[in-house]
Structures are given as structure tokens and as C-alpha cells.
Amino acid sequence: MGFFDLFSAKKPESSPATPSNGAAPVPPPAAPAAGPVGVKARLATAREKLDAKDLAGAMAVYEELLATSGDRADVLVTISGDLGSLGHVVEIIELIAPRYDADRHGPATGLNLLQAYLAVRNADAAQHVLDILFALNRPELEERLHGFSNAIAEILAAPQDFTGSGAGPAPAAGEIPKVGLVTISKPVWFYGLEAIGAQLLPPKEGRLRRIAFAQLALPGRTVKPGAEAMPAPEDELSRLARAFPLWLAETFYFSPSYAPGAAVAIMTPPQSTSHLINLSAEWSVENLRQLVETTAEGLDYIVTGALRANAGDYEAVLRIWEVKTYRERKVFNARWTPSTADAALTQLHGQVRTFMEWSPASAAFAYTLPAQPRLWLDTLGASLGLFLADKNVVPGSTLPPVEADLQQVAARAATGEAASLAFLTLQARAAKLGLGTVAEPVLARSPLVNAAKAALAV
């Protein structure tokens, strides 16, 4: 697919001397021995003009060459490499982007184009090129591509890029928003029930395998809120991206072998309150190292991934990383539509449990897998939002309508103990924050549910 299928309207506005991630452009290869001598000679002529600071003359030569030989991989990589080595990144985009096809032209030209978009801080376009290069499935490129993924994430965290424009001066010292992680170490619906924790949660003893489930990336999404305005309430996909790690962490908490946690991203702009953010690029190895370094007791495994949706078709990718070697151990994929979501999510969940040798723990509370995982993910997402608002991590104004969440969670409250407990803690937080209440529904008939009502004084 041609690159400009998605980004033909984007135009860079500045031309830094070097790519923003500090990487050098891929050097052009030696001109091939075979092929028309005229092409090699014209490329050499254009390079001489670049060295003589005659950019207009070089561009005229390149336009002529591309008109006759623009589908040749060696021509595209030489032009992009020569331009990039001298800092002419805008010209790379103008000449190469309309012609680049990864399958025909290979990764080298794509890497030069990717670095050009990084240099002009166009995160959307850079992400699209990165996705194309990942799709080539070239193992020798993966480490480098993960590095570019990290560079894109850094651009998205900078305030001048919140609109995706790529324009604007560098922020002054102290004005850069802080991006951090909130770690949820217990089932999110448990908080508020600490008084009966011994009845609900299994004991953790001996050598435990420590595993973190990271917020899923939403490839192609940009961080849109600026320093002055709060973001719009989360949509379906952004809620799912945070609910997935909560569901997996909750499951692994009810296993005697694991000490899990879910990591959710927040941003704190200067002179403003924190808010939840989306991650538009998957976690790089460097991101994983940073997560490990901020975890007091270390980690053995990290689960990352991405979530996509298009016209009612959904896809989730989960990657299991072994921290000791920072190597990807396993990848799981799931696709679904609204009508097949429960079956697909149940299968994906089971694949992860099997691979990680999950086994249930014995406790007074018998944890069972939800029969409708898609609805349970909504419950967990709603619980997370109110939990963070209750802890003054994010403002309640950034949450979706709480009464609608309460009504939906109430409708499922009788399906099991966990569903009833989730309703009770959600209702208690909403009432505390003055965000609404609903009439108590029928709850699961259980001594633990009665104990939870007493603990919450409801």
C-alpha cells in the first residue's frame, strides 16, 4: 500500500538538521553494478549539488530521476539517504513518501522516511510508517523499530504535539507534562473492602512470580489534551485498553504462584490536574526497563499489547516478555465482532492462563471467570475511573457518565459474588464523590456480599 493513502494531507512545517531521536539516516548503498549507467551518474550529480549546497539543483535532478526510475528501490534509498545525511528531511517526505511501498522497496527507505517524520515531529505519520515496517516481520529490525516506537511516544508526551500538528516551539523548562504510571496491585473492585480482605483475597506466600500487565496501546491514537483543557471522557476503546490489564491482573491475583499488578498511564500537565491518557505506540524494551526500575521488588514478566478497532471489527494483541532477558516469549492474537466478543475474549484469556501455568488459589471467595467477559471489562473500566477519582488522581469530570455505568453494573450484579462486590464498591465511591446513585439491585446471595455491605455501611 502506498504511504500517502492515509497521510496525503499532512505537510511538515520545519526542517531540523537531524532526526529527533538522534539516529542517523540509513546510508545509501553503493550504486549497483548492474543497471543503466545514466541513473548512477545522475545520482552522483545530485549528490555533488547537495555537497555544494545547491539544494534546488539536486531536487531538479531527483525529480527527473524519479519520473523515469521512481520505482527502483536503490534509487529511493540513495535519494533518501543522501538528503537525510545533510538534514534535508522535508525533501525526503516530499519526494519519497508518495512513492514508497514497503513490499517493493524494502525497509531501508522506510527507515529513512520514518526518521524524517520523527525529525519534523509528525507522530501520526511516523507511527504509520512504523506499523508498515513492523508488518514486514523482519526479526533483525525489531530492536531498532522498538527504539523508534519509544521515540514516537516521547513526541506524543511533548505539549507541542498534543494536537498532532508537529509545530510549535520547544517547551520551556518545567513546562513539560509528567507522564507516569499508576499500579493497581489488587482487584480494582476490592478497594474499600480491606476490612474483609482476609476473607476475599488468597494469602501470598513463598517465592512468587511477579508479573505486570501494562495498559494496551491504541496504535494511531495521539494524546490530544493540552495543558489548559481536560480531555473528553474516555471512549470504548480507551476504556478497554485499561480494562484488559485489570482483568488479567485480577485473574492472576487469584493464583498462588503470582504477585500481579496492572499499570495504567496518566499525565500531569503543568498547572493542571492529572488525567488518563492513551498510548499510541506499543511498549518498547526501554519502556519495559523503566517499568522494572520503578518496581520496588522487581518483575519476572510483563504483558503488553495493542488494541485496534475498525467498523465493528476488533483485534487485540498480547505480548509476554521475560524480564531477565527482555525477550518476547509469546504473542497471542484475538479478533472479534460485538456478537463474537465473549467467545474470543474467553479463548484469549484461556491461552494466557495456560501459557503462564495459572492455577486457582483456595480462598473463601471462589474466583470464577466471567461468563460475559466483554461486559466485565466495562465493569472494571468503570471501577478504575471512580477509584482514581476517589484517590484524587484524576478529576471526576473526565469520566464517562457515572449513572449510566452504575445502571449497567447493577444490571449484572446478581450474576455472581464478584459482580455484586463490584457494584457495591462502585456505588459507594460514586455516592462519596457526589456523582450519582441507583437503587440497589438484586445481589448474589452470599455471606461475603453481606459482609461487604456491612464493611461499606450500605
N, C-alpha and C positions, 0 to 999 in steps of 0.2 A: 504494500500500500504506500502511495506517495505521502511524504511527510506533511505537506500542506493541506491534506484532506481536512485536518482539524484546526490548523493554526494559520490559514492564509490571511486572516485579518490582522494578525499580530505584527507590529513593526517595532524594532528596537529603537531606543532613543539616545543611546550613548555608546561609546566605544572604548572601554577600558583597555589598557595596554596588554593585560594578561588575564586569563580566566580567573574568576573569583575564588575558585577552590585551590588555586596555586599550582595546578597540574599543567605540565607543558603539553602543547598540542602534539598529536601523533605525527612524527616526522614523515615527510613524503618519502616513499621508497625510491630507490634508484629507478630511472626510466627503464622500461622493459627493453630487452634486446630486440624483441620482435615488434612489428607494428610500423606504421608509417613514420619515416624519419621526420616529416614535417611536424607531427604532433610533438615529438620530443624537442625539436628545435624551438617551436613556439612556446612551449612551457619554459624552456631555458630563457627565452627572450623576455617573457613576462617576469621571471624571477629577477633578471637583471634590472628591469624597470622598477621593481619593488625595492631592490637594494639601492637604486639611485633616487628613491623617494618620489618616483613618478607613478603614483597610485592610479591616476586616471589612465595613463598609457597601459599599465598592466591590466586594468579592468577591460579595456578595449580588446586586448589580446585574448583574455579569458572569455569574453562574450563571443568572440569569433570561434574559439575552440569549442565552446560548449554547444554552439549551433550545429557543429558537424560531428563532434565526438563526445557529447554530453552524457552518453550512456556508458562510457568506459569507466570502470572502477579506478584504474590507475590515474586517469585524468582528474577525477573528482578528489581523490585523496591527495594528489600533488597540489592541486589548487588550494584546497582547504588547509593543508599543512603549511604551504608557503605563506598564505595570508595570515594564518594563526601565529606563525613564528615571529611575525613582525607586528602583531597586535591588531590586525585589521579584521576584527571579529564580526562587525556589522556586515562587511562584504561577504564573509563566509555564509551568513544567513541568507543574504540576498541572492547569491549565486547557487549555493548548494542545496538549500532546503527544498526548493521546488522540484529538484531532480533526484533527491536521494531516495533510494529504495534498498532497504537492508538486505533483502534476499539476493538482489543482483549486484550490489556494490560492496557488501561485506561490512564488517564492524569498524574498520579504521576510519573511514569517512564519517560514520555515525558518531564516533568518539569525538572527532574534531567539531562536528556540528553541536553535539551536546555541550562541549566546553564553551563554544561561542554563546549559546543561550545562557549558560551559567555566568559568563562574563557580563552580559547585559542584564542579568538578574531577572530573566523571564522564566519563572519557575514552572509555569504550566507547560510551555514548550519543551523545556529541559526534561520534565517528567515524561512527556510523551515519547521523546527520543529514547529515554532510558528504558521505558517499557518495551519499545521496539527491540532494543539491544538485548534485554533480558530474554525476549521471546526467541532469540537465536539459539538459546541453550548451548552457549559456549563456556564450558567449565573454566577454561583458562582466563576468562574475563570476569568471572563472578566477583572476585575480591575487589577488583577495580570498580566494577559497577556499583557495588555496595558503598564504596567510598563516594561516588558521585551521588548516590541516594542520600548520604549524610550531608553533602554539600547543598542539595536541594532543600533538605529540611532546615538547614541553617538560614537559607534565604527566606524561607517561609516564616521563620521566627523573627525576622527583622521588621520593624514597624513600617518602613517604606514599601514593603512588599505585600501588605495585608490586602490591598485591592487587586493585586496581581498585575499592576501596571509596570513594575520594574523600574519606575522613575522615582526621582527624589533624592535629596542629599543624604549623606550618611548621618545617622543619628548621633546626637551629642552624647558624651559620656554620661552615664547614669540614666539615659532615656530609653535604653533597650529593655523591652519587656522580659521578664523572667519566665522561662518555661521549666516546669517541674513535674514531678510525679507524685501522685497520692497512692499509697499502697494500702489495699484492703486485705487484711490478713485472716479475717473470719468471714463466714457467710454474711452478706451485707444486710440481710433481714434480721440477723441475730442482735445487732447493736441496739441496746435498750433493754435486752433480756439478760444482762450479765448476772442478775440476781439468781437466775436458774440455769446458769451456764453449765454447771456440773451435770445437770440432767439432760441438756441438749447436745453438748459437744463431747466428742470422744477424747479420752486422755491422749497426750502426745508424750511418748517415752522412747528412750533409746536413740540409736542413730537414725535420723530422719533424712530422707532425700528432699532437699529444698528446691522448690520449683516456682517460678514466677510466670504468670500468664499476662502478657502485655496487651494493651489496647490495640485493636486491629487497625491497620492503615486503610484509608479510603483513597486509593490512587486517583490522582487527578484533582482532588479537592484542594483548595487553597484556604489558608487561615484568613478569614475576611474581617473580623472585628478590629477596629483601630483603637488607639489609646483613649479616645474620648467617648466612644459608643460601645454599648454592650452588644453581644451577639444576639441574633434571633434565637428563639427556642429551638432546641435540637430537633432534627427530623428523624425519620425512621432509621435511616442507615447509620447516622452518627450514634444513635442510641444503641443499635445492635453492636457497633464496633466496641462499645464499652461493656455491654452486657455479656458478650461472649467470654471474655476473660473472667468475669464474675461467676458465670455458670461453671466453667471448668475449675476455677479455684475452689468454689463451694463443693464440687464433687470430690476433689482430691483432699479437702479437709476431712471428709468422712472416709478416710483410708488410714490405717495405722502406720503406713510407711512414709507418708508425705507431710511436709510442712509447706503449704502453698501460700501464694499471695497473688492478688490482681493489681496490676499497675495501670493507673489512669492518668492521662496528661491534663495539666492545667496551665494557664498562662496568667501572669500578673502584669498588666501594663503599668507604666509609671503613673502615679497619682490616680489610680483607679483600682477597682476590685477585681479579684481573680475570676476566671471563667473557664469552663471546659473548652477544649479545642480538639479539632480533628487532626489526624496525622495523614498527610497526603502521600508520604513515602514510607515504604516498609523499613523496619529497624535494620540498621547496618551493624556490622560487627563492632564498630566503635561505640554505637549506642548501647549495645549489649554490655560492653566493658564498663561503660558509665553506670549502667543499672547495677551491675555486680559491685562496683566500687562504693555505691551508696547503700548497699545492703549489709547491715552490721555482721550478720552471721554467714554471709556468702550464699552462693547459689550453686546448685548442681545442674539444673536445667532451666531453660527459658523457652516459652512457647510464644511465637509471634505469628503474624499473618496479615492478610488483607481481605477486604470485603468489597464486592462490586455489585452493581445493580443496573439493569438496562431494560426498560419497558416490561417490568414484571418478572424478569429472569434474574436470579441472584446467584452469586458464586462466592464461596469462602475458601481461602487457602490458609492452612495452618502449618507452621514450620517448627519442628522441635530441635532445639540447639543443645548440645552438650557443652557446658561452660568450660570444662577442663581443657578442651582443645578448640573451643569456639568453632566447632564444625556442625553443620546441619545434619542431623541424624535421620530425619524422616519428614516427608511432606504429605499432607492429606488435603484432598480437594472435595468439595461438595457443591452441587448445583441444585437449585430448586425453584419452583414457582410457588405462589401462595397456596395452591392446592396440594403440593407435594412437600411442603416445608417440614412438617413434623417427621415424616419418614426419613428425609435426607439428613436432618439435624440429628436425629436419633442414631442413624448409622455413623455419621461423622464422630459423634460423641463416643460411640462404642469403639471405633477404631483407635481413638486416642487412648481410651482406658486400656484396651488390650495391649497396645504397644508399650505403654508405661507400666504394665503389670499391676493395674489398680485392683484392689480388693476392698470390700466394705469393712468398716470398723464396727465393733459392737458398742452400742450405747443405748440409753433409754429411749432416745429419739432414733427411730429407724429411718434413715435417709433412703428415699426411693427416687428413682429417676422420673421426671415429669412425663406424663402421657402426652402432653402438648407442649413440647419444648419451645415452640415459637412464641406462645403466649407467656411462658415462664420467663423468657428473655425480656419481654416487655415489663414484667413484674420486677425483675432485677434492675432494669434500667431506671424505672420509676423510683425504686428504693434507693439507688445510688444518688440520684439527684437530690432527694429530700435529706438523705444522710449528710451530704456535703453542705447543703444549705443550713442544716441544723448545727453543723460544726463551724459555720461561718467561713467556709472555704469558697463557696460561690453564692451569689445572691439568688434568692428565690425567684426574682423577676426573669431570670434566664431559663427557667424550667418551663416545660410544656404545661398546659392547664392541669392543675393538680386534681381537681374534682373529677375530670374525665379519667385520669389514672386510677383514682380511688374507686370509681364505679366499676372499672374493668377488673381491678384486682379483687374487689368484693364479689363480683360475679363468679370468680373461680375459687373463692375462699374455702368452700366446702369440699374441694377435691382432694384434700389431704392435710396433714399436720403442717407441712412447710408452707403451703398456700395460706392456711389460717394464720400462722405466725407472721408471714409476710404482710398480710392485711393489717394485723394488729399493730405492728411497728410502723407501717406506713401511715395508718390513720393517726397514731399517736404523734408522729412528727408533724404531719400536716396541721393537726389541731394546735400543737405548740407554736408553730410558725404563723398561725392565723391564715392558712392557705386553703381551708375548707375541710368539711367532714361529710360523711354519708352515713345513713342508718346502718347499724351493724347487721351484716348478713348472717345467714346460717353458717356456722363454723363446724369444722370437724369435731366430732365428739371424742375428746381426748383429755386425760388429766394434764398433759403438758400444755394444751391450749388453755385450760382453766388456770393453770399456774402462770402462764404468760399474761393473761388478763389481770390477774392479781398483781403481778410484778409491774405492770403498766398502769395499774389503778384505773382500769376501764370496766 
